[in-house]
């Protein structure tokens, strides 16, 4: 994104675009921190979950620059989904046992 800030918008899955733009606009107007988890389609066509943390700052010419970090959290999301499925199976089995 350092060379082409539009990369984030192009790789973001469409259903998350509006939320991203809204959060960016609020952060830019308030100069407040921006935090968001979202899936991105990478150049190899795989979808990975990313966590973005950034902070905007104004330059003397009035432009806004964002300093931040983007972390791939795909592994964490996969573990969370597996845990959720396991909990649902457990609750389903527990309900079947009690009925």
C-alpha positions as CSV (number, residue, x, y, z in Angstrom):
1,X,0.0,0.0,0.0
2,X,3.0,2.3,0.3
3,X,3.3,2.5,-3.5
4,X,-0.4,2.4,-4.3
5,X,-2.9,3.3,-1.5
6,X,-5.8,2.2,-3.8
7,X,-4.6,-1.4,-3.3
8,X,-6.7,-1.8,-0.1
9,X,-9.9,-0.7,-1.8
10,X,-9.3,-3.0,-4.9
11,X,-8.6,-6.1,-2.8
12,X,-11.3,-5.6,-0.2
13,X,-14.3,-7.8,-0.7
14,X,-17.3,-5.7,-2.0
15,X,-19.6,-6.3,1.0
16,X,-17.0,-4.6,3.3
17,X,-16.3,-1.6,1.1
18,X,-19.0,0.7,2.5
19,X,-17.9,0.0,6.1
20,X,-14.3,0.7,5.3
21,X,-15.0,4.0,3.5
22,X,-17.2,5.1,6.4
23,X,-14.6,4.3,9.0
24,X,-11.9,6.0,6.9
25,X,-14.0,9.1,6.6
26,X,-14.6,9.3,10.3
27,X,-11.0,8.7,11.1
28,X,-9.8,11.4,8.7
29,X,-12.3,14.0,9.9
30,X,-11.7,13.3,13.6
31,X,-8.0,12.4,13.2
32,X,-8.9,9.3,15.2
33,X,-7.5,5.8,15.2
34,X,-8.9,3.3,12.6
35,X,-9.3,-0.4,13.5
36,X,-11.1,-2.9,11.3
37,X,-11.0,-6.6,10.4
38,X,-11.9,-7.6,6.9
39,X,-11.3,-10.2,4.2
40,X,-9.1,-9.3,1.2
41,X,-8.6,-11.0,-2.1
42,X,-4.9,-11.3,-2.7
43,X,-3.2,-11.2,-6.1
44,X,-3.1,-15.0,-6.1
45,X,-6.9,-15.0,-5.8
46,X,-6.9,-16.4,-2.2
47,X,-9.0,-14.6,0.4
48,X,-7.2,-13.7,3.7
49,X,-8.5,-11.9,6.7
50,X,-6.6,-8.7,7.6
51,X,-6.6,-6.6,10.7
52,X,-5.8,-2.9,10.0
53,X,-4.8,-0.4,12.6
54,X,-3.9,3.1,11.5
55,X,-3.8,6.7,12.6
56,X,-4.3,9.7,10.3
57,X,-2.3,12.9,10.6
58,X,-2.5,16.1,8.7
59,X,0.5,17.5,6.8
60,X,1.2,21.2,6.6
61,X,-0.3,21.3,3.0
62,X,-3.7,19.9,4.4
63,X,-3.3,16.4,3.0
64,X,-4.0,13.4,5.3
65,X,-1.4,10.7,5.7
66,X,-2.2,7.4,7.4
67,X,0.4,5.6,9.4
68,X,-0.5,2.0,10.3
69,X,0.0,-1.7,10.2
70,X,-1.9,-4.5,8.5
71,X,-1.7,-8.0,9.9
72,X,-2.9,-11.2,8.3
73,X,-5.2,-12.8,10.9
74,X,-6.5,-15.7,8.6
75,X,-5.1,-18.4,11.0
76,X,-6.9,-16.8,13.9
77,X,-10.2,-16.5,12.0
78,X,-9.9,-20.2,11.0
79,X,-9.4,-21.2,14.6
80,X,-12.3,-19.1,15.8
81,X,-14.6,-20.7,13.1
82,X,-13.5,-24.2,14.2
83,X,-14.1,-23.4,17.8
84,X,-17.6,-22.0,17.0
85,X,-18.5,-25.1,15.0
86,X,-17.2,-27.3,17.9
87,X,-19.3,-25.4,20.4
88,X,-22.4,-25.7,18.2
89,X,-21.9,-29.4,17.9
90,X,-21.5,-29.7,21.7
91,X,-24.7,-27.7,22.4
92,X,-26.6,-29.7,19.8
93,X,-25.4,-33.0,21.4
94,X,-26.2,-31.7,24.9
95,X,-29.7,-30.7,23.8
96,X,-30.3,-34.1,22.2
97,X,-29.2,-35.8,25.4
98,X,-31.6,-33.8,27.6
99,X,-34.6,-34.3,25.3
